[in-house]
Amino acid sequence: MILTNLESVPGKRITGHQGLVSGSTIRAKHIGRDFAASIKNIFGGELRGYTELLNESRKEAVQRMITQAESLGANAIINIRFSTSSITQGAAELYVYGTAVVVD
């Protein structure tokens, strides 16, 4: 599966438009990560626990989008965008979307 945030795939010709595809995941904070983050807020530094949480969330959301595109017969997803939103205190959604296409 070719993934790009461009409106086309360089060197490829779009031969089919399969439609909008998306993937999302909602994650809650973990008490251990919250404790470590509160310590880092005092002394400064990267909140590695949250960085890992966001990386895992992105991978999961992208994989769900790819699965949806494959089910439509696409071999590429173009114009990919990410969005986040707060669902409730301590939980957030990571949403990814793009256009599923067939390229030669």
C-alpha positions in Angstrom: 0.0 0.0 0.0 1.4 3.4 -1.0 0.7 6.1 1.5 1.2 9.8 0.8 0.0 13.2 2.0 0.4 14.5 -1.6 -2.6 14.7 -3.9 -1.1 12.2 -6.3 1.7 9.6 -6.4 4.7 10.8 -8.2 5.5 8.7 -11.3 2.1 6.9 -11.0 -1.2 7.4 -12.8 -4.5 7.3 -10.8 -6.8 4.9 -12.6 -9.5 4.5 -10.0 -11.0 6.5 -7.2 -12.3 4.2 -4.3 -13.4 7.0 -2.0 -12.7 8.3 1.5 -11.1 6.0 4.0 -10.3 6.5 7.6 -9.1 4.9 10.8 -9.2 6.0 14.4 -8.4 5.0 17.9 -9.3 6.4 21.3 -6.7 6.1 24.1 -6.9 6.9 27.7 -4.0 8.0 29.9 -2.3 5.3 32.0 -1.8 6.0 35.8 1.9 5.1 35.5 2.5 7.4 32.6 0.6 10.2 34.4 2.9 9.8 37.4 6.0 9.9 35.3 4.6 12.9 33.4 3.9 14.8 36.6 7.6 14.3 37.6 8.8 15.5 34.2 6.5 18.6 34.5 8.5 19.6 37.6 12.0 18.9 36.2 11.3 19.3 32.4 12.1 16.9 29.6 10.3 14.7 27.1 7.2 12.9 28.2 8.3 9.5 26.7 5.3 7.6 28.0 3.0 10.0 26.1 5.2 9.9 23.0 5.0 6.1 22.9 1.2 6.3 23.4 0.8 8.6 20.5 3.1 6.6 18.3 1.1 3.4 19.0 -2.1 5.3 18.4 -0.9 6.6 15.0 0.2 3.1 13.9 -3.1 1.6 14.9 -5.2 4.3 13.2 -3.2 4.0 10.0 -3.4 0.3 9.9 -7.2 0.5 10.3 -7.3 3.0 7.4 -5.1 0.7 5.2 -7.4 -2.3 6.0 -10.4 -0.3 4.9 -8.7 0.8 1.7 -7.6 -2.8 0.9 -11.2 -3.9 1.3 -12.2 -1.4 -1.4 -9.5 -2.7 -3.8 -7.2 0.3 -3.5 -3.4 0.1 -3.7 -2.7 3.6 -2.6 -4.0 6.3 -0.2 -3.4 9.9 -1.1 -3.9 13.2 0.7 -3.5 11.7 4.1 -4.3 13.9 7.1 -4.2 13.4 10.9 -6.5 14.9 13.5 -6.8 14.6 17.2 -9.6 15.5 19.6 -10.3 15.3 23.3 -13.1 12.9 24.0 -13.2 13.2 27.8 -10.7 14.2 30.5 -7.9 11.8 30.2 -8.9 10.3 26.8 -8.2 11.4 23.2 -9.0 10.3 19.7 -6.5 10.1 17.0 -8.1 10.1 13.5 -6.5 9.6 10.1 -8.2 9.9 6.8 -7.3 10.0 3.1 -8.5 9.1 -0.4 -8.2 5.5 -1.5 -7.2 5.1 -5.1 -5.9 2.6 -7.6 -2.6 3.6 -9.3 -0.6 2.0 -12.2 
